[in-house]
Amino acid sequence: MHERKHWVAALPMYNLTPALHVDWLTLIARVAEVLARQPDPISLSAVEPAGTAEALHDFWRRPDLLLSQTCGYPLVQGLRRHVRIIGTPLFNAPGCDGTSYTSAIVARAEAGPATLAACHGLRAAYNDACSHSGMNALRYAVAPLARGGRFFSETLCTGSHLASLDAVTSGAADVAAIDCVTLAFARDHLPGRLAALRQIASTEAAPGLPLVSSRQASPALSAHVGAVLAQVIASEPALARRLRLRGFARTDLAHYEPVALMARAALAAGYARLA
């Protein structure tokens, strides 16, 4: 039924700790087991994308990709031409509501700013220029407050949400926007990274990080992978609990239009980049 029999998968977006990494690999393995047992078997192997943003963007464009998770911002900025959307995970985390999520805007608890407006002229950390939760959502929140295309005195690209948390804690930055799912996992596994911080605001809700496959996978196969994933989440309650997964929803490209609208709104307000 399917021309390609061998596919790859990776779920790299919430690998905050070795234990979480093992759990995401286990989820892939369970999906692979179901696909291998069906009448028209499919081989699915977990792979480890290199740790750079460039390598991850290349990985999402692999023709043999059957299951991965990306961010809504690169999706609407061009990745959509290369992938099919399988759907959106439903996370059990403060700041999530169905398929939507927010970012927590955090600052130092002691002597840090108390509101987003009070961050004017301060330093912002963000994980990546292609991140919705760390950059696009924060840019949208700040745009009405910016003047002449500027709000912060300095911005620091850290490479990860955990590094952004550390930058605020250490004083290298004053504020950062952190994906609420990442923040929930940090509370579970790395509470010390949050001890000196407090949340001062939330960004507007947006569609959560989509699960995708290559466009080389047929629509039927992508839909089947989504059904298998939902089945695995339902049948592995302990694993789902550790991964904060409540389920899985079928979504499409139109579902992610709010991410593009937020980017366009910041641009229309004269705030094209986080600055």
Secondary structure, 3 states (H helix, E strand, C coil): CCCCCEEEEECCCCCCCHHHHHHHHHHHHHHHHHHHHCCCCCEEEECCCCCCHHHHHHHCCCCCEEEEECCHHHHHHCHHHCEEEEEEEEECCCCCECCEECEEEEEECCCCCCCCHHHCCCEEEECCCCCHHHHHHHHHHHHHHCECCECCCEEEECCCHHHHHHHHHHCCCCEEEEEHHHHHHHHHHCHHHHCCEEEEEECCCEECCCEEEECCCCHHHHHHHHHHHHHHHHHCHHHHHHCCEEEEECCCHHHHHHHHHHHHHHHHCCCCCCC
